[in-house]
Amino acid sequence: MRYLYILAGLITFGIGTVTIWVPGIPTTPFYLLTAFFWGRSSKRLHSWLINNKHYKTYIHEGIYQRKLSQRGRIVIYLVTAAMMSIPFFTSGKLWLQITLVLASLSQIISMEGFYRGWWMNNWFLVKEDDEA
């Protein structure tokens, strides 16, 4: 089973690395699967992954510690908008253009909500006064 996890991790790592240069395909889910598979297969591979500078920057600090800077988030929004502008301007289909705009807006709202704590502070956490 250990070797199947290593193989699955290598495949997802390879796909994740290739998708860095392929617009429209997310990279992070493949790297998260890689972390899962390698974490199950070998302590050495898991240690290599979590000590990798990219993992530390984008996963550990960016997600677990919410330290992705505003500038970093803006770069993500601009790159995403640039990739979505290609089908937006070339398709000529109104339903697709509306869907792309809504997808971009939902990305911005959800990421900003996560990093600014809108969701956790306002809606999902029960205040101590409300428990009684």
C-alpha positions as CSV (number, residue, x, y, z in Angstrom):
1,M,0.0,0.0,0.0
2,R,2.9,2.3,0.8
3,Y,4.1,2.1,-2.8
4,L,0.7,2.9,-4.2
5,Y,0.6,6.1,-2.1
6,I,4.1,7.1,-3.3
7,L,3.0,6.4,-7.0
8,A,-0.3,8.4,-6.5
9,G,1.7,11.2,-4.9
10,L,4.1,11.3,-7.8
11,I,1.3,11.4,-10.3
12,T,-0.6,14.2,-8.5
13,F,2.6,16.1,-8.0
14,G,3.4,15.8,-11.7
15,I,-0.1,16.9,-12.7
16,G,0.0,19.8,-10.3
17,T,3.4,21.0,-11.6
18,V,2.2,20.8,-15.2
19,T,-1.0,22.8,-14.4
20,I,1.2,25.7,-13.3
21,W,1.5,26.5,-17.0
22,V,-1.9,25.4,-18.1
23,P,-4.5,28.2,-17.7
24,G,-7.8,27.3,-16.1
25,I,-6.7,24.2,-14.2
26,P,-6.1,24.7,-10.5
27,T,-2.8,23.6,-9.1
28,T,-3.5,23.6,-5.4
29,P,-5.8,20.6,-5.2
30,F,-3.2,18.4,-6.9
31,Y,-0.6,19.5,-4.4
32,L,-2.9,18.9,-1.5
33,L,-3.5,15.4,-2.8
34,T,0.2,14.9,-3.1
35,A,0.6,16.0,0.6
36,F,-2.1,13.5,1.6
37,F,-0.6,10.6,-0.4
38,W,3.0,11.2,0.6
39,G,2.0,11.8,4.2
40,R,0.5,8.4,4.2
41,S,3.4,6.7,2.5
42,S,6.6,7.9,4.0
43,K,7.7,10.2,6.8
44,R,10.7,11.2,4.7
45,L,8.5,12.3,1.7
46,H,6.0,14.0,4.0
47,S,8.9,15.9,5.7
48,W,10.3,17.0,2.4
49,L,6.9,18.3,1.3
50,I,6.1,20.3,4.4
51,N,9.6,21.8,4.5
52,N,9.4,22.9,0.8
53,K,9.5,26.7,0.5
54,H,6.5,26.7,-1.8
55,Y,4.4,24.6,0.6
56,K,5.4,26.9,3.4
57,T,4.5,30.1,1.5
58,Y,1.3,29.1,-0.2
59,I,-0.2,26.4,1.9
60,H,1.0,26.7,5.5
61,E,1.3,30.4,5.7
62,G,-1.3,31.2,3.1
63,I,-4.1,28.9,4.4
64,Y,-3.3,27.9,7.9
65,Q,-1.9,31.2,9.2
66,R,-3.9,33.5,6.8
67,K,-0.7,35.4,5.9
68,L,-1.1,35.7,2.1
69,S,-0.6,39.4,1.6
70,Q,-3.0,41.7,-0.1
71,R,-0.6,42.1,-2.9
72,G,-0.4,38.4,-3.4
73,R,-4.1,38.1,-3.5
74,I,-4.4,40.9,-6.0
75,V,-1.9,39.1,-8.2
76,I,-4.0,35.9,-8.0
77,Y,-7.1,37.9,-8.9
78,L,-5.4,39.6,-11.9
79,V,-4.0,36.3,-13.3
80,T,-7.3,34.7,-12.9
81,A,-9.1,37.6,-14.6
82,A,-6.5,37.5,-17.4
83,M,-7.2,33.8,-18.0
84,M,-10.9,34.3,-17.9
85,S,-10.8,37.2,-20.3
86,I,-9.8,34.9,-23.1
87,P,-13.0,33.0,-23.3
88,F,-14.9,36.1,-22.2
89,F,-13.9,38.1,-25.3
90,T,-13.7,35.2,-27.8
91,S,-16.8,33.2,-27.1
92,G,-19.5,35.7,-27.8
93,K,-21.9,33.8,-25.6
94,L,-23.7,35.9,-23.1
95,W,-24.4,33.0,-20.6
96,L,-20.6,32.2,-20.6
97,Q,-19.6,35.8,-20.1
98,I,-22.0,36.2,-17.2
99,T,-20.8,32.9,-15.7
100,L,-17.2,34.1,-15.9
101,V,-17.9,37.4,-14.3
102,L,-19.8,35.7,-11.5
103,A,-17.0,33.1,-11.0
104,S,-14.4,36.0,-10.7
105,L,-16.6,37.8,-8.2
106,S,-17.2,34.7,-6.1
107,Q,-13.4,34.0,-6.0
108,I,-12.7,37.5,-4.8
109,I,-15.5,37.5,-2.2
110,S,-14.6,34.1,-0.9
111,M,-10.9,34.7,-0.7
112,E,-11.3,38.1,0.9
113,G,-13.9,36.7,3.3
114,F,-11.4,34.0,4.3
115,Y,-8.4,36.3,4.8
116,R,-10.3,39.1,6.4
117,G,-12.3,36.8,8.7
118,W,-15.7,37.8,7.5
119,W,-17.1,34.3,7.5
120,M,-15.7,33.1,10.8
121,N,-16.2,36.3,12.8
122,N,-19.7,37.2,11.7
123,W,-21.7,34.1,10.8
124,F,-20.2,30.8,11.8
125,L,-18.9,31.4,15.3
126,V,-21.3,31.3,18.2
127,K,-20.6,34.1,20.6
128,E,-20.3,33.2,24.3
129,D,-23.3,35.4,25.1
130,D,-25.5,33.5,22.7
131,E,-24.7,30.1,24.2
132,A,-26.5,30.7,27.5
